[in-house]
């Protein structure tokens, strides 16, 4: 599979590649250099580093639904 690099050094991956990696808009990809080249993998949250937040979440708070959050409309003027 060949992908093209734009003049701004951006690359567009085919949808089936991103689906196979399980990533979507706003997710990050990590490039790791190896002896045979680079390995592309999704960047995941290190759950072990979240332990300090446990006391900040009120009891009975439902789990955060990331997919529902992504589907909510947003005000473009609030973008950074």
PDB file of N, CA, C and O in Angstrom:
ATOM      1  N   UNK A   1       0.857  -1.170   0.000  1.00  0.00           N
ATOM      2  CA  UNK A   1       0.000   0.000   0.000  1.00  0.00           C
ATOM      3  C   UNK A   1       0.901   1.230   0.000  1.00  0.00           C
ATOM      4  O   UNK A   1       1.881   1.295   0.742  1.00  0.00           O
ATOM      5  N   UNK A   2       0.563   2.185  -0.825  1.00  0.00           N
ATOM      6  CA  UNK A   2       1.334   3.418  -0.949  1.00  0.00           C
ATOM      7  C   UNK A   2       0.439   4.582  -0.544  1.00  0.00           C
ATOM      8  O   UNK A   2      -0.714   4.663  -0.966  1.00  0.00           O
ATOM      9  N   UNK A   3       0.974   5.482   0.275  1.00  0.00           N
ATOM     10  CA  UNK A   3       0.261   6.704   0.636  1.00  0.00           C
ATOM     11  C   UNK A   3       1.102   7.887   0.190  1.00  0.00           C
ATOM     12  O   UNK A   3       2.328   7.794   0.128  1.00  0.00           O
ATOM     13  N   UNK A   4       0.456   8.989  -0.119  1.00  0.00           N
ATOM     14  CA  UNK A   4       1.135  10.175  -0.637  1.00  0.00           C
ATOM     15  C   UNK A   4       1.366  11.174   0.490  1.00  0.00           C
ATOM     16  O   UNK A   4       0.519  11.341   1.367  1.00  0.00           O
ATOM     17  N   UNK A   5       2.502  11.827   0.460  1.00  0.00           N
ATOM     18  CA  UNK A   5       2.834  12.874   1.426  1.00  0.00           C
ATOM     19  C   UNK A   5       2.580  14.216   0.746  1.00  0.00           C
ATOM     20  O   UNK A   5       3.062  14.459  -0.360  1.00  0.00           O
ATOM     21  N   UNK A   6       1.826  15.081   1.408  1.00  0.00           N
ATOM     22  CA  UNK A   6       1.519  16.392   0.838  1.00  0.00           C
ATOM     23  C   UNK A   6       2.690  17.351   1.050  1.00  0.00           C
ATOM     24  O   UNK A   6       3.675  17.010   1.705  1.00  0.00           O
ATOM     25  N   UNK A   7       2.569  18.550   0.489  1.00  0.00           N
ATOM     26  CA  UNK A   7       3.616  19.560   0.654  1.00  0.00           C
ATOM     27  C   UNK A   7       3.757  20.000   2.109  1.00  0.00           C
ATOM     28  O   UNK A   7       4.791  20.539   2.502  1.00  0.00           O
ATOM     29  N   UNK A   8       2.702  19.766   2.915  1.00  0.00           N
ATOM     30  CA  UNK A   8       2.754  20.095   4.346  1.00  0.00           C
ATOM     31  C   UNK A   8       3.186  18.894   5.182  1.00  0.00           C
ATOM     32  O   UNK A   8       3.072  18.910   6.407  1.00  0.00           O
ATOM     33  N   UNK A   9       3.686  17.848   4.510  1.00  0.00           N
ATOM     34  CA  UNK A   9       4.150  16.610   5.156  1.00  0.00           C
ATOM     35  C   UNK A   9       3.029  15.869   5.877  1.00  0.00           C
ATOM     36  O   UNK A   9       3.262  15.218   6.895  1.00  0.00           O
ATOM     37  N   UNK A  10       1.829  15.970   5.351  1.00  0.00           N
ATOM     38  CA  UNK A  10       0.687  15.261   5.911  1.00  0.00           C
ATOM     39  C   UNK A  10       0.401  14.020   5.082  1.00  0.00           C
ATOM     40  O   UNK A  10       0.651  13.990   3.877  1.00  0.00           O
ATOM     41  N   UNK A  11      -0.125  12.999   5.742  1.00  0.00           N
ATOM     42  CA  UNK A  11      -0.437  11.737   5.088  1.00  0.00           C
ATOM     43  C   UNK A  11      -1.885  11.383   5.397  1.00  0.00           C
ATOM     44  O   UNK A  11      -2.342  11.559   6.527  1.00  0.00           O
ATOM     45  N   UNK A  12      -2.603  10.888   4.403  1.00  0.00           N
ATOM     46  CA  UNK A  12      -3.955  10.394   4.601  1.00  0.00           C
ATOM     47  C   UNK A  12      -3.924   8.879   4.492  1.00  0.00           C
ATOM     48  O   UNK A  12      -3.517   8.330   3.468  1.00  0.00           O
ATOM     49  N   UNK A  13      -4.353   8.210   5.546  1.00  0.00           N
ATOM     50  CA  UNK A  13      -4.390   6.752   5.557  1.00  0.00           C
ATOM     51  C   UNK A  13      -5.757   6.277   5.070  1.00  0.00           C
ATOM     52  O   UNK A  13      -6.771   6.914   5.353  1.00  0.00           O
ATOM     53  N   UNK A  14      -5.788   5.180   4.351  1.00  0.00           N
ATOM     54  CA  UNK A  14      -7.082   4.619   3.948  1.00  0.00           C
ATOM     55  C   UNK A  14      -7.922   4.267   5.177  1.00  0.00           C
ATOM     56  O   UNK A  14      -7.391   3.892   6.222  1.00  0.00           O
ATOM     57  N   UNK A  15      -9.238   4.393   5.032  1.00  0.00           N
ATOM     58  CA  UNK A  15     -10.155   4.138   6.144  1.00  0.00           C
ATOM     59  C   UNK A  15      -9.977   2.731   6.704  1.00  0.00           C
ATOM     60  O   UNK A  15     -10.066   2.541   7.917  1.00  0.00           O
ATOM     61  N   UNK A  16      -9.730   1.747   5.851  1.00  0.00           N
ATOM     62  CA  UNK A  16      -9.608   0.372   6.354  1.00  0.00           C
ATOM     63  C   UNK A  16      -8.380   0.198   7.250  1.00  0.00           C
ATOM     64  O   UNK A  16      -8.383  -0.645   8.147  1.00  0.00           O
ATOM     65  N   UNK A  17      -7.333   0.990   7.014  1.00  0.00           N
ATOM     66  CA  UNK A  17      -6.145   0.934   7.877  1.00  0.00           C
ATOM     67  C   UNK A  17      -6.481   1.495   9.252  1.00  0.00           C
ATOM     68  O   UNK A  17      -6.140   0.901  10.275  1.00  0.00           O
ATOM     69  N   UNK A  18      -7.152   2.644   9.268  1.00  0.00           N
ATOM     70  CA  UNK A  18      -7.517   3.268  10.544  1.00  0.00           C
ATOM     71  C   UNK A  18      -8.532   2.417  11.300  1.00  0.00           C
ATOM     72  O   UNK A  18      -8.485   2.331  12.527  1.00  0.00           O
ATOM     73  N   UNK A  19      -9.451   1.789  10.564  1.00  0.00           N
ATOM     74  CA  UNK A  19     -10.412   0.882  11.205  1.00  0.00           C
ATOM     75  C   UNK A  19      -9.690  -0.308  11.829  1.00  0.00           C
ATOM     76  O   UNK A  19     -10.026  -0.726  12.938  1.00  0.00           O
ATOM     77  N   UNK A  20      -8.710  -0.851  11.130  1.00  0.00           N
ATOM     78  CA  UNK A  20      -7.956  -1.992  11.652  1.00  0.00           C
ATOM     79  C   UNK A  20      -7.162  -1.616  12.899  1.00  0.00           C
ATOM     80  O   UNK A  20      -6.973  -2.441  13.793  1.00  0.00           O
ATOM     81  N   UNK A  21      -6.696  -0.364  12.955  1.00  0.00           N
ATOM     82  CA  UNK A  21      -5.965   0.110  14.131  1.00  0.00           C
ATOM     83  C   UNK A  21      -6.911   0.489  15.270  1.00  0.00           C
ATOM     84  O   UNK A  21      -6.483   0.627  16.416  1.00  0.00           O
ATOM     85  N   UNK A  22      -8.188   0.657  14.955  1.00  0.00           N
ATOM     86  CA  UNK A  22      -9.166   1.029  15.973  1.00  0.00           C
ATOM     87  C   UNK A  22      -9.051   2.482  16.390  1.00  0.00           C
ATOM     88  O   UNK A  22      -9.295   2.810  17.551  1.00  0.00           O
ATOM     89  N   UNK A  23      -8.683   3.361  15.463  1.00  0.00           N
ATOM     90  CA  UNK A  23      -8.538   4.777  15.789  1.00  0.00           C
ATOM     91  C   UNK A  23      -9.555   5.598  15.010  1.00  0.00           C
ATOM     92  O   UNK A  23     -10.073   5.166  13.980  1.00  0.00           O
ATOM     93  N   UNK A  24      -9.824   6.783  15.522  1.00  0.00           N
ATOM     94  CA  UNK A  24     -10.767   7.684  14.890  1.00  0.00           C
ATOM     95  C   UNK A  24     -10.308   9.118  15.062  1.00  0.00           C
ATOM     96  O   UNK A  24      -9.197   9.360  15.533  1.00  0.00           O
ATOM     97  N   UNK A  25     -11.150  10.074  14.687  1.00  0.00           N
ATOM     98  CA  UNK A  25     -10.785  11.483  14.804  1.00  0.00           C
ATOM     99  C   UNK A  25     -10.368  11.841  16.227  1.00  0.00           C
ATOM    100  O   UNK A  25     -11.049  11.491  17.192  1.00  0.00           O
ATOM    101  N   UNK A  26      -9.260  12.530  16.344  1.00  0.00           N
ATOM    102  CA  UNK A  26      -8.758  12.962  17.642  1.00  0.00           C
ATOM    103  C   UNK A  26      -7.815  11.970  18.311  1.00  0.00           C
ATOM    104  O   UNK A  26      -7.105  12.337  19.247  1.00  0.00           O
ATOM    105  N   UNK A  27      -7.791  10.732  17.855  1.00  0.00           N
ATOM    106  CA  UNK A  27      -6.868   9.745  18.422  1.00  0.00           C
ATOM    107  C   UNK A  27      -5.452  10.023  17.924  1.00  0.00           C
ATOM    108  O   UNK A  27      -5.252  10.768  16.965  1.00  0.00           O
ATOM    109  N   UNK A  28      -4.489   9.422  18.583  1.00  0.00           N
ATOM    110  CA  UNK A  28      -3.093   9.615  18.203  1.00  0.00           C
ATOM    111  C   UNK A  28      -2.478   8.297  17.763  1.00  0.00           C
ATOM    112  O   UNK A  28      -2.839   7.226  18.251  1.00  0.00           O
ATOM    113  N   UNK A  29      -1.538   8.401  16.828  1.00  0.00           N
ATOM    114  CA  UNK A  29      -0.768   7.253  16.380  1.00  0.00           C
ATOM    115  C   UNK A  29       0.674   7.449  16.820  1.00  0.00           C
ATOM    116  O   UNK A  29       1.177   8.572  16.853  1.00  0.00           O
ATOM    117  N   UNK A  30       1.324   6.362  17.153  1.00  0.00           N
ATOM    118  CA  UNK A  30       2.706   6.401  17.611  1.00  0.00           C
ATOM    119  C   UNK A  30       3.583   5.694  16.582  1.00  0.00           C
ATOM    120  O   UNK A  30       3.256   4.596  16.132  1.00  0.00           O
ATOM    121  N   UNK A  31       4.686   6.319  16.216  1.00  0.00           N
ATOM    122  CA  UNK A  31       5.671   5.717  15.329  1.00  0.00           C
ATOM    123  C   UNK A  31       6.852   5.272  16.175  1.00  0.00           C
ATOM    124  O   UNK A  31       7.444   6.071  16.901  1.00  0.00           O
ATOM    125  N   UNK A  32       7.187   4.008  16.077  1.00  0.00           N
ATOM    126  CA  UNK A  32       8.326   3.474  16.828  1.00  0.00           C
ATOM    127  C   UNK A  32       9.372   2.986  15.833  1.00  0.00           C
ATOM    128  O   UNK A  32       9.075   2.187  14.945  1.00  0.00           O
ATOM    129  N   UNK A  33      10.590   3.472  15.993  1.00  0.00           N
ATOM    130  CA  UNK A  33      11.658   3.088  15.078  1.00  0.00           C
ATOM    131  C   UNK A  33      12.223   1.736  15.475  1.00  0.00           C
ATOM    132  O   UNK A  33      12.551   1.502  16.638  1.00  0.00           O
ATOM    133  N   UNK A  34      12.331   0.854  14.502  1.00  0.00           N
ATOM    134  CA  UNK A  34      12.888  -0.471  14.724  1.00  0.00           C
ATOM    135  C   UNK A  34      14.008  -0.736  13.741  1.00  0.00           C
ATOM    136  O   UNK A  34      14.343   0.126  12.929  1.00  0.00           O
ATOM    137  N   UNK A  35      14.584  -1.909  13.809  1.00  0.00           N
ATOM    138  CA  UNK A  35      15.710  -2.247  12.927  1.00  0.00           C
ATOM    139  C   UNK A  35      15.276  -2.361  11.468  1.00  0.00           C
ATOM    140  O   UNK A  35      16.083  -2.128  10.568  1.00  0.00           O
ATOM    141  N   UNK A  36      14.019  -2.714  11.221  1.00  0.00           N
ATOM    142  CA  UNK A  36      13.522  -2.876   9.852  1.00  0.00           C
ATOM    143  C   UNK A  36      12.749  -1.658   9.350  1.00  0.00           C
ATOM    144  O   UNK A  36      12.210  -1.696   8.244  1.00  0.00           O
ATOM    145  N   UNK A  37      12.680  -0.595  10.121  1.00  0.00           N
ATOM    146  CA  UNK A  37      11.924   0.597   9.731  1.00  0.00           C
ATOM    147  C   UNK A  37      11.084   1.088  10.888  1.00  0.00           C
ATOM    148  O   UNK A  37      11.471   0.961  12.049  1.00  0.00           O
ATOM    149  N   UNK A  38       9.943   1.644  10.569  1.00  0.00           N
ATOM    150  CA  UNK A  38       9.065   2.202  11.593  1.00  0.00           C
ATOM    151  C   UNK A  38       7.825   1.338  11.760  1.00  0.00           C
ATOM    152  O   UNK A  38       7.331   0.741  10.804  1.00  0.00           O
ATOM    153  N   UNK A  39       7.333   1.283  12.990  1.00  0.00           N
ATOM    154  CA  UNK A  39       6.111   0.560  13.317  1.00  0.00           C
ATOM    155  C   UNK A  39       5.072   1.601  13.712  1.00  0.00           C
ATOM    156  O   UNK A  39       5.340   2.484  14.527  1.00  0.00           O
ATOM    157  N   UNK A  40       3.895   1.487  13.131  1.00  0.00           N
ATOM    158  CA  UNK A  40       2.792   2.397  13.419  1.00  0.00           C
ATOM    159  C   UNK A  40       1.799   1.683  14.316  1.00  0.00           C
ATOM    160  O   UNK A  40       1.335   0.589  13.996  1.00  0.00           O
ATOM    161  N   UNK A  41       1.474   2.310  15.448  1.00  0.00           N
ATOM    162  CA  UNK A  41       0.505   1.701  16.362  1.00  0.00           C
ATOM    163  C   UNK A  41      -0.302   2.798  17.043  1.00  0.00           C
ATOM    164  O   UNK A  41       0.175   3.921  17.206  1.00  0.00           O
ATOM    165  N   UNK A  42      -1.526   2.467  17.439  1.00  0.00           N
ATOM    166  CA  UNK A  42      -2.339   3.463  18.141  1.00  0.00           C
ATOM    167  C   UNK A  42      -1.729   3.779  19.497  1.00  0.00           C
ATOM    168  O   UNK A  42      -1.182   2.901  20.164  1.00  0.00           O
ATOM    169  N   UNK A  43      -1.825   5.020  19.891  1.00  0.00           N
ATOM    170  CA  UNK A  43      -1.318   5.423  21.201  1.00  0.00           C
ATOM    171  C   UNK A  43      -2.443   5.263  22.204  1.00  0.00           C
ATOM    172  O   UNK A  43      -3.487   5.904  22.084  1.00  0.00           O
ATOM    173  N   UNK A  44      -2.236   4.431  23.167  1.00  0.00           N
ATOM    174  CA  UNK A  44      -3.259   4.121  24.173  1.00  0.00           C
ATOM    175  C   UNK A  44      -2.955   4.840  25.484  1.00  0.00           C
ATOM    176  O   UNK A  44      -1.817   5.224  25.755  1.00  0.00           O
ATOM    177  N   UNK A  45      -3.982   5.006  26.274  1.00  0.00           N
ATOM    178  CA  UNK A  45      -3.823   5.600  27.608  1.00  0.00           C
ATOM    179  C   UNK A  45      -3.202   4.563  28.526  1.00  0.00           C
ATOM    180  O   UNK A  45      -3.640   3.413  28.563  1.00  0.00           O
ATOM    181  N   UNK A  46      -2.183   4.973  29.264  1.00  0.00           N
ATOM    182  CA  UNK A  46      -1.559   4.100  30.251  1.00  0.00           C
ATOM    183  C   UNK A  46      -2.427   4.127  31.506  1.00  0.00           C
ATOM    184  O   UNK A  46      -2.332   5.046  32.320  1.00  0.00           O
ATOM    185  N   UNK A  47      -3.273   3.108  31.653  1.00  0.00           N
ATOM    186  CA  UNK A  47      -4.253   3.065  32.740  1.00  0.00           C
ATOM    187  C   UNK A  47      -3.579   3.101  34.108  1.00  0.00           C
ATOM    188  O   UNK A  47      -4.170   3.600  35.066  1.00  0.00           O
ATOM    189  N   UNK A  48      -2.363   2.588  34.220  1.00  0.00           N
ATOM    190  CA  UNK A  48      -1.677   2.575  35.513  1.00  0.00           C
ATOM    191  C   UNK A  48      -1.385   3.992  36.006  1.00  0.00           C
ATOM    192  O   UNK A  48      -1.192   4.199  37.204  1.00  0.00           O
ATOM    193  N   UNK A  49      -1.348   4.970  35.099  1.00  0.00           N
ATOM    194  CA  UNK A  49      -1.069   6.348  35.504  1.00  0.00           C
ATOM    195  C   UNK A  49      -2.327   7.088  35.946  1.00  0.00           C
ATOM    196  O   UNK A  49      -2.236   8.238  36.376  1.00  0.00           O
ATOM    197  N   UNK A  50      -3.493   6.463  35.853  1.00  0.00           N
ATOM    198  CA  UNK A  50      -4.744   7.120  36.211  1.00  0.00           C
ATOM    199  C   UNK A  50      -5.146   6.891  37.666  1.00  0.00           C
ATOM    200  O   UNK A  50      -6.143   7.448  38.126  1.00  0.00           O
ATOM    201  N   UNK A  51      -4.393   6.089  38.384  1.00  0.00           N
ATOM    202  CA  UNK A  51      -4.730   5.761  39.766  1.00  0.00           C
ATOM    203  C   UNK A  51      -4.897   6.983  40.648  1.00  0.00           C
ATOM    204  O   UNK A  51      -5.729   6.974  41.555  1.00  0.00           O
ATOM    205  N   UNK A  52      -4.128   8.033  40.405  1.00  0.00           N
ATOM    206  CA  UNK A  52      -4.218   9.251  41.206  1.00  0.00           C
ATOM    207  C   UNK A  52      -5.530   9.995  41.025  1.00  0.00           C
ATOM    208  O   UNK A  52      -5.872  10.853  41.838  1.00  0.00           O
ATOM    209  N   UNK A  53      -6.263   9.679  39.980  1.00  0.00           N
ATOM    210  CA  UNK A  53      -7.541  10.350  39.723  1.00  0.00           C
ATOM    211  C   UNK A  53      -8.719   9.665  40.401  1.00  0.00           C
ATOM    212  O   UNK A  53      -9.821  10.211  40.447  1.00  0.00           O
ATOM    213  N   UNK A  54      -8.483   8.478  40.924  1.00  0.00           N
ATOM    214  CA  UNK A  54      -9.569   7.687  41.501  1.00  0.00           C
ATOM    215  C   UNK A  54     -10.336   8.459  42.576  1.00  0.00           C
ATOM    216  O   UNK A  54     -11.562   8.362  42.642  1.00  0.00           O
ATOM    217  N   UNK A  55      -9.640   9.216  43.411  1.00  0.00           N
ATOM    218  CA  UNK A  55     -10.296   9.953  44.500  1.00  0.00           C
ATOM    219  C   UNK A  55     -11.037  11.200  43.999  1.00  0.00           C
ATOM    220  O   UNK A  55     -11.823  11.785  44.744  1.00  0.00           O
ATOM    221  N   UNK A  56     -10.802  11.606  42.770  1.00  0.00           N
ATOM    222  CA  UNK A  56     -11.432  12.808  42.224  1.00  0.00           C
ATOM    223  C   UNK A  56     -12.807  12.525  41.610  1.00  0.00           C
ATOM    224  O   UNK A  56     -13.583  13.452  41.379  1.00  0.00           O
ATOM    225  N   UNK A  57     -13.111  11.253  41.345  1.00  0.00           N
ATOM    226  CA  UNK A  57     -14.381  10.891  40.725  1.00  0.00           C
ATOM    227  C   UNK A  57     -15.411  10.621  41.822  1.00  0.00           C
ATOM    228  O   UNK A  57     -15.185   9.774  42.686  1.00  0.00           O
ATOM    229  N   UNK A  58     -16.541  11.335  41.794  1.00  0.00           N
ATOM    230  CA  UNK A  58     -17.537  11.138  42.836  1.00  0.00           C
ATOM    231  C   UNK A  58     -18.171   9.746  42.752  1.00  0.00           C
ATOM    232  O   UNK A  58     -18.328   9.206  41.657  1.00  0.00           O
ATOM    233  N   UNK A  59     -18.534   9.162  43.895  1.00  0.00           N
ATOM    234  CA  UNK A  59     -19.175   7.843  43.887  1.00  0.00           C
ATOM    235  C   UNK A  59     -20.472   7.870  43.083  1.00  0.00           C
ATOM    236  O   UNK A  59     -21.223   8.844  43.139  1.00  0.00           O
ATOM    237  N   UNK A  60     -20.729   6.807  42.343  1.00  0.00           N
ATOM    238  CA  UNK A  60     -21.945   6.705  41.552  1.00  0.00           C
ATOM    239  C   UNK A  60     -21.883   7.409  40.209  1.00  0.00           C
ATOM    240  O   UNK A  60     -22.861   7.403  39.461  1.00  0.00           O
ATOM    241  N   UNK A  61     -20.752   8.015  39.896  1.00  0.00           N
ATOM    242  CA  UNK A  61     -20.601   8.697  38.613  1.00  0.00           C
ATOM    243  C   UNK A  61     -20.510   7.639  37.505  1.00  0.00           C
ATOM    244  O   UNK A  61     -19.683   6.732  37.587  1.00  0.00           O
ATOM    245  N   UNK A  62     -21.364   7.751  36.461  1.00  0.00           N
ATOM    246  CA  UNK A  62     -21.327   6.737  35.401  1.00  0.00           C
ATOM    247  C   UNK A  62     -20.036   6.831  34.598  1.00  0.00           C
ATOM    248  O   UNK A  62     -19.415   7.893  34.557  1.00  0.00           O
ATOM    249  N   UNK A  63     -19.622   5.741  33.960  1.00  0.00           N
ATOM    250  CA  UNK A  63     -18.411   5.782  33.137  1.00  0.00           C
ATOM    251  C   UNK A  63     -18.583   6.758  31.973  1.00  0.00           C
ATOM    252  O   UNK A  63     -19.686   6.942  31.459  1.00  0.00           O
ATOM    253  N   UNK A  64     -17.497   7.365  31.576  1.00  0.00           N
ATOM    254  CA  UNK A  64     -17.515   8.327  30.474  1.00  0.00           C
ATOM    255  C   UNK A  64     -17.651   7.577  29.155  1.00  0.00           C
ATOM    256  O   UNK A  64     -16.877   6.661  28.877  1.00  0.00           O
ATOM    257  N   UNK A  65     -18.638   7.963  28.339  1.00  0.00           N
ATOM    258  CA  UNK A  65     -18.874   7.325  27.044  1.00  0.00           C
ATOM    259  C   UNK A  65     -18.216   8.163  25.961  1.00  0.00           C
ATOM    260  O   UNK A  65     -18.786   9.154  25.505  1.00  0.00           O
ATOM    261  N   UNK A  66     -17.014   7.767  25.547  1.00  0.00           N
ATOM    262  CA  UNK A  66     -16.247   8.528  24.580  1.00  0.00           C
ATOM    263  C   UNK A  66     -16.963   8.602  23.231  1.00  0.00           C
ATOM    264  O   UNK A  66     -16.957   9.652  22.588  1.00  0.00           O
ATOM    265  N   UNK A  67     -17.570   7.519  22.804  1.00  0.00           N
ATOM    266  CA  UNK A  67     -18.263   7.510  21.509  1.00  0.00           C
ATOM    267  C   UNK A  67     -19.423   8.497  21.510  1.00  0.00           C
ATOM    268  O   UNK A  67     -19.603   9.232  20.539  1.00  0.00           O
ATOM    269  N   UNK A  68     -20.207   8.526  22.570  1.00  0.00           N
ATOM    270  CA  UNK A  68     -21.322   9.476  22.668  1.00  0.00           C
ATOM    271  C   UNK A  68     -20.799  10.912  22.669  1.00  0.00           C
ATOM    272  O   UNK A  68     -21.406  11.797  22.066  1.00  0.00           O
ATOM    273  N   UNK A  69     -19.674  11.140  23.346  1.00  0.00           N
ATOM    274  CA  UNK A  69     -19.064  12.467  23.379  1.00  0.00           C
ATOM    275  C   UNK A  69     -18.643  12.908  21.983  1.00  0.00           C
ATOM    276  O   UNK A  69     -18.851  14.060  21.603  1.00  0.00           O
ATOM    277  N   UNK A  70     -18.045  11.987  21.214  1.00  0.00           N
ATOM    278  CA  UNK A  70     -17.603  12.314  19.858  1.00  0.00           C
ATOM    279  C   UNK A  70     -18.771  12.627  18.937  1.00  0.00           C
ATOM    280  O   UNK A  70     -18.620  13.413  18.001  1.00  0.00           O
ATOM    281  N   UNK A  71     -19.924  12.034  19.179  1.00  0.00           N
ATOM    282  CA  UNK A  71     -21.087  12.224  18.316  1.00  0.00           C
ATOM    283  C   UNK A  71     -21.865  13.498  18.632  1.00  0.00           C
ATOM    284  O   UNK A  71     -22.737  13.892  17.857  1.00  0.00           O
ATOM    285  N   UNK A  72     -21.566  14.147  19.756  1.00  0.00           N
ATOM    286  CA  UNK A  72     -22.275  15.365  20.122  1.00  0.00           C
ATOM    287  C   UNK A  72     -21.849  16.510  19.202  1.00  0.00           C
ATOM    288  O   UNK A  72     -20.673  16.617  18.854  1.00  0.00           O
ATOM    289  N   UNK A  73     -22.799  17.369  18.804  1.00  0.00           N
ATOM    290  CA  UNK A  73     -22.416  18.534  18.001  1.00  0.00           C
ATOM    291  C   UNK A  73     -21.591  19.496  18.859  1.00  0.00           C
ATOM    292  O   UNK A  73     -21.733  19.538  20.082  1.00  0.00           O
ATOM    293  N   UNK A  74     -20.745  20.251  18.206  1.00  0.00           N
ATOM    294  CA  UNK A  74     -19.928  21.210  18.939  1.00  0.00           C
ATOM    295  C   UNK A  74     -19.978  22.561  18.242  1.00  0.00           C
ATOM    296  O   UNK A  74     -20.337  22.657  17.069  1.00  0.00           O
ATOM    297  N   UNK A  75     -19.618  23.584  18.968  1.00  0.00           N
ATOM    298  CA  UNK A  75     -19.580  24.938  18.435  1.00  0.00           C
ATOM    299  C   UNK A  75     -18.184  25.183  17.863  1.00  0.00           C
ATOM    300  O   UNK A  75     -17.221  25.235  18.628  1.00  0.00           O
ATOM    301  N   UNK A  76     -18.043  25.336  16.542  1.00  0.00           N
ATOM    302  CA  UNK A  76     -16.725  25.511  15.937  1.00  0.00           C
ATOM    303  C   UNK A  76     -15.951  26.707  16.494  1.00  0.00           C
ATOM    304  O   UNK A  76     -14.722  26.725  16.426  1.00  0.00           O
ATOM    305  N   UNK A  77     -16.644  27.703  17.040  1.00  0.00           N
ATOM    306  CA  UNK A  77     -15.943  28.863  17.579  1.00  0.00           C
ATOM    307  C   UNK A  77     -15.181  28.532  18.862  1.00  0.00           C
ATOM    308  O   UNK A  77     -14.342  29.315  19.306  1.00  0.00           O
ATOM    309  N   UNK A  78     -15.474  27.360  19.463  1.00  0.00           N
ATOM    310  CA  UNK A  78     -14.789  26.978  20.695  1.00  0.00           C
ATOM    311  C   UNK A  78     -13.486  26.216  20.448  1.00  0.00           C
ATOM    312  O   UNK A  78     -12.755  25.900  21.387  1.00  0.00           O
ATOM    313  N   UNK A  79     -13.203  25.925  19.176  1.00  0.00           N
ATOM    314  CA  UNK A  79     -11.955  25.196  18.859  1.00  0.00           C
ATOM    315  C   UNK A  79     -10.755  26.051  19.194  1.00  0.00           C
ATOM    316  O   UNK A  79     -10.830  27.279  19.158  1.00  0.00           O
ATOM    317  N   UNK A  80      -9.632  25.397  19.526  1.00  0.00           N
ATOM    318  CA  UNK A  80      -8.428  26.145  19.874  1.00  0.00           C
ATOM    319  C   UNK A  80      -7.651  26.553  18.664  1.00  0.00           C
ATOM    320  O   UNK A  80      -6.606  27.192  18.787  1.00  0.00           O
TER     321      UNK A  80
END
